[in-house]
Amino acid sequence: MAGHNRVPSEGIFGTLASWGGSALEYASTSINSLLGYEDLEIVNPDSTEAEQATEDAADQRQQEFTNYRDYIGMDITSLVALPVWIMMPFSMLQNISEIMEYTDRLEKAAKTEDPYERLAWVIGFTMGPFPGNERTWKPFNPILGETFELTMDNGLRFIAEQVSHHPPVGAAHAENKDWEYDMVSAPTTKFLGNSIDIYPIGRTRIRLKSTGEVFSLVPPNCKAHNVIVGRTWVDSAGDFTLLNATTGAKGSMYFTPCGWFGSGHHEISGHVTDEEGKKRIALVGKWNSYLDMQKCDEEGTPLPGAQLVRLWTCSDKPAEADKYGFSNFARMLMSGKGLNPLPSDSRRRPDRTALELGDHGQAGQHKYQLEEAQRAEKRERDKRGDKWSPRFFKRTPEKETFSNEFSDEQCPLWEFNGEYMKLEPRPAMPEGNCAGKDFYPWTYPELHKK
């Protein structure tokens, strides 16, 4: 995308706050393990979570800094392996699916006649992943070919797949009777010594079936502060844009950087503008709790008597919180009870399940075994001269990008191939639990015989 100077959820998640001896040991045996991407963990620098993480790891981080200083200025997304004790029992593909929590906002948009209010409701939908950004744990990096699927009562069907390992790229598609959703994520990072710039490069498109309009999302950048010295925290700040690529109308918001003593943290504001750039709707809120809209004049001032409309409200947290800070929706995504997903589904990962059960030793062992199996697959593929292909997505470099999007070189174009929707429904397992069982994203069965 020409002229796109800014390198822009759904990420490191504060993981480098805990660099230390264990991370170094993992790195020495598995240097190519990925750091992960999307929904960025944002920790309030005044929170007890951030304080505790810093107290636990500050000395080790400073001692080990010399081992990482050669990475200064580099993209470290694929360079450093990480231990399970800084992870949560969630795959990045499950993390990607969290945006599906508030699909009722899209259904509201599909039924809204005013085009600018319709755009605002789509923005309300896109706010869904941001509250989860405050979790201070890192998801597991998907194995090549790993998938995650989701169905919901409103007819939603969602599929995500890891389509590339180096560089790390994930793709997702979802749809129901009212809308379609497509996403590609290809993150990069830059290590700056005591901070890390996190660029969640991606392409997110939403199509409303009632109008045929296509919306394109570009989220703000993130920065991890004090990864070596001081209290580690991550801020999401900068420009958020949702372009109606069909009409040219646009929703723009500014995520205020966290200032001294937490001033401005979480605050967002902006406008929906029409095809000529005139302001039509004012937007205001906090990305971890709510977003409101109000009709305004061309200067952005709310019109007299204009109603304040709540576009999105973050759902209540569980009554009994867990150490990871999972929402009720995230807990549902993690559960394998009664489900019979594809063998490649994230719920089936043994390392993820062991961590969920609190067995860090088994989780680390399973994680290492999966990474070794993935390396064995690559060696065999290279030996045979085979080319790996995803099941549910295809490369489409010839496709056009919108004016606010990254080029194919910056973020590869992947398109849903429709094959997932052709799969026969698999019977549920009312008394069963697929979690941690029979995970199989592999291509060469002979390499994985027990």
N, C-alpha and C positions, 0 to 999 in steps of 0.2 A: 504494500500500500504506500504509494508515493507520498512523501511529506509527513509520514506518521512519525513524529519525533519522539513521542512518549512511548515507552515500553510498558504496557500495563501489567473475586473469588471466584476455589472453591479451592505447594507452599511448604514452608519449612515448619510452620506452626511452633515456633519457639524451641525447636529441638536442639539447636546448637547451644542453648543455655546450659545444656548438660554434657558438653564435650568433656571427656576425661579418660581415665585409664581404660575403662571398658570399651568406649567408642574407639580408642586407638587399637585395641586388640582386635575388634571386629574389622576395622579398616585394613589391618595388616593381612587379613585372610580373605577379605571380600571387598576390594577397593571399588568395584564397579556397581555396588548396590546403590539404588537411587535414593535421593532425599525426598521425592514426592512433589505434589503440586496442588493448585486450586485452593479453595476455601481457606484463607490464611488465618492462622491463630493470632488473635489480638489480645494481649494481656495488659490490663490496666496497670501502669507502673506503681500505683499506690495499693494494689491488691495484695492480700496475704499470700495468694497463690504465687505471684511473681517473687515476693520476698522469700518464701520458703524455697523455691527452686534455686534462687541465687545463693542462699545460705548453704544449701546442700552441695553445690557444685562449684562455687567461686574459686576455691583454692585449686581444684583440679583443672578448671578451665585455664587459669593463668599459667599453671605448670606445663600444660600441654600446648599452649599457644605456639611455641616454637615449632611444633610438628605440623602446624597448619599455615604458617605465615607465607609459605611458598604459593599458597592459593590466592593471595591477595590480588584483586582485580580480575579473577577468573570466575567463570560459570561453574559452580560446584554441584550442580544438580545431580550429576552422574559420577561424582568422584569419591564421595566419602560414605562408608557403610556405617550404620547406626545400630545400637543395641536395642533389645526389646523393652528395656525398662523406661524408655522415653516414648513408648508407643501406646496407642489405645487399641482395643480389639475391634478394629474397623479397617477395612480396605479403602484405599482412595476411591475405588469405584462406588462403594457405599456412600462415601463422603459426597461424591458427585450427585448421587440420587437424592440428597437431602432437599434440593430445590423443589422436589415434587410435593412437599408438605402443604403448600398453599396454592394448589392448582385451582381451587375455587375462585381465586382472583382472575384466572384466565377465563373461566366460565362466565364470570361477571363481565369481563371485557367483551366477550363474544356477544353478549346481549345488550351492550351499551350503544346507543345511537350516536351520541356526540363523539366525534373522532378524537378529540383531545382528552376527554375523560376516558375514552377507551384506552388510549395510550397510557394514561396514568394508572389504570387498573393493571396493565401489563407490568408497569414498574413495580406495583405492589407485589406481584408474583415474584419478581426477581430479588426482592429483599429477603426471601426465605432463608438462604444459607448464612447470612451474616451473623446472626446470634451465635451460631455454632463456632464462629471464628474465635471466640473467647476461650475455647478449650485449649489447654496447654499441653496437649499430647499429639503425637504424629500418627497418622494412619499408616498401615502397611502399604508398601509399594506393590502394585499389581504385578503378577507374573504375566509374561507375554501370553495372550490368549485367554487370560482370566476374564470372567464375565460377572455381571450382577443384574438380576432381573427383578421386576416389581410389578405387581398388579394391585389395583385398588377398586373399591366399590363403585367409583364413578366411571368405570370402563377404561381407566388408564392402564396402559401397558408400557413398561420402561425396560430398556436393555442398554447396558454399558459394556464396553469391551476395551481391553488394553490392546491397541493396534500396533504399537511400536515400543521397543525396549530402550534402544539407543538411537535417537533421543527418545525420552519418555513421552508418549502420546496416548491419550485416552479419548474415546469417542462414545457418544450416547445418543439415543433416540427415544422419544416418548410420544404417545398420541392417545387421544380419545375422540369422541364424536365432535368436539368443539375446536380442537387445536392440535398442532404438531410442534414438537420441540426437538432441536438438533444442537449438539454441542461437540466441539473438539477442543482439547486442552493440550498445549505444548509449552510447558513452563521453562523459564530460565532464572538464574540467580546470579548475583555478583557479590563476592566476598570482599569486604572493604577493611578487614582487620578487626575492628570492634563492632561492626555492624554488617548487615547483609541486606542488599536490595533484592526484593522478590518481585519478579515480573510474571504474573499469571497470564501469559500470552494465550489467547484462545479465540474461539469463534462460537458465539451462541446466537441461534436464530429461533424465533417463535413465529408460527403462522396461525392466524385465526381463520378457520374454515368459513365462517359466516361472511367475511369481507374479502378474504384472499390476501389481506395485508401481511407483510413480513416485517418483523422487528429484529434489529441486530443490537446486541449488548456488548459494551466495553466497560469492565469494572475498573476501580481504582488500583493503583500500585500499593505495595506494602514495603515496610522496612523493619527489620529486626534490629533492635538497639541493644548495646551492651552485651554482646555475645561472649566477650572475653572478660571484661572488667566492668563491674557494676551490676545493677539490678536489670536483668534481661526482660525486655518487653517488646511487643510487636505492634506497630500502628498501621492502620489502613487509612490512607489519606490521598486526596486528589480528586480527579474528575471521574464521574460516572456518566455514561451516555447510553441512552436507548434510542436508536434511530428507527423511525418508520421508513424503511427502505422503499416502500411503495409510494408514499406521498411526499416524503421529505420533512414531515413534522418530526419533532425531536424532544425527548426529555433529557434534561441535563441537571445534574446535582453535584455539589461539592462536599466531599467528606472532609470535615475540618480536622487538621492535624492536632494531635494531643499536645497541649501546651503545658506550661509550668503548673504543678499541683493538679494535673488532670484537666485543666480548663479546656473546654471545647470537645473533649473526648466523646465520641459517638455521634456528635451533632452533624446533621446533613440538611442541606437546603438547596433549592433550585427552582426550575420552571419547566413547564411544557410549552414549547413554542410551535407556531404554525409553520406552514410551508414557506412563508416569507420571513420567518425569524421573529415574528411578533409574539410576545408573551401572552399566553391564554390562561394558564393555571399555575398557581404558586404551590410549591412542595416544601414541606418542613417535617422534621422528625428526628429520630435517633435510630441508628442502624441496628441497635440491639433490642429495640422495644416497639417502635411504631413509625408509621408514615401517614401524614395527612395531606389532603389537597384542598384548595380553595380557588374559585375562579377569580381572576385578577384583570386589571387593565394592562395596557401595553408597557407601562412602567414597572409592572410587577406588583402593584399595590392591590390588595384584595378589594373586590367590588363591594359597595355598600350592601349589606344584607346577604352577602354570599355565604352559603352554608359551608362549614368546615366538615369535610368528609374523611372518615378514617379509611385509608386504602389498605392498611395492613397492620395487624397487631401480632406481636410475638406470642406464641402459645405459652401457657403456664408451664413452669418447670415441674418435674415429678415431685410428689410429696416427700419421697425418700430419695435423696440425691445419691449418686454414686461418685466415686473418686474422679471419674473422667468428665463429669458434667454433661452426660448425655441427656437429650430431650426425650420425651415420650416417643416421638416419631423416630428418632435415631435408635432407640431401644427396639422398636418394631423392626427396623431395617436389619438389626443385628440378629434377631431371633430366627432360629431355623425350625421352630416347633410347627409340626403339621405340614411343612412345605416339602416339595420335591423339585428343586430347581435343577438346572443343568449341572453336570459333573464339574464344570469349570467355574461354578458360582463361588463368590467370595465367602459366603457363609460356611462353605465346606472346608476352608483353609484350616489345617490343624494348628498352625502357629497362632492364628487369630483366636481360635477357640480355647487353646491352652491359656492364652493371656487373659481371656474373659473369665476363666476359672481361677485365675490367680497363680498359675504355675509358670513362673518366669523361666525356669530352667528348661521345661519342655517346650515352651514357646520359642526360646532361642535355638534349641536343637532343631525343631521343625523348620524354623525360618532358614537356618543354614542348609538343611537338606533340600528345601525347595529351591534355594538359590543355586545349589550345586546341580540339581536336576535341570534347571533352566540353562546352566552353562553346558551341561552335557548335550542337551537338545541343540544348542547353537553349534557345538563342535560337529555333531552328526549332520546337521543341515549344511554346514560349510563343506564337509567331506563329500556329501552327495551332490552338492551344487544345487540344492533345492531352494526355492524361494517361499518364505512363509507368507501366508495370506490369512487375514481375519475371516471369521465366519459371517459376520453381520454387517460389515462396512467395506467400502471400496474406495481406493484413491481416485480423485477426480481433479487433477491439477488444471484441467482445461476450464473448469467452472469459473464463473465471474465472481469477484468479491465486491462487497459494497464499499462505499466511500469511507466509512469509519472502521473498516476491518483491516487486519493484517494480510499481507500478501501470502501466496502459497509457500514462498521461500521462508517466511517468518513463522507461519502456522500452516502446516500442510492441510490441504482440503481433503476431507474424508466425508463420504456420503453413505447414509443408510441404504442397504441393498434390498430391504424388504423380506429377507429370508426368515428372520425371527418370527414375523407375523404368520408365516406358513407352517410353523411347527405345530404338531398336534398337542393339545393340552395334556399335561402329565398329571396323573391322579394325585390328589393330596394324600398325605400320610397322617391321619388324625392323631394317631398314638405315637408317631415317630418324631425324630429330631435330626435334621440333616447336618447340624452344626458340627464341623470338624470331621465329617465322614466322606470318604471316597472322592476327595478333591482330585480332579484330573483335567488339566488344561493342555495335556501333552500331545505331541504329534507322532512320536516314535515309541510304540508300546514296548518294544524289546529292551529299551533302555531303563524301564521302570518296573521290571519284574522283581517281585519280592523273594 
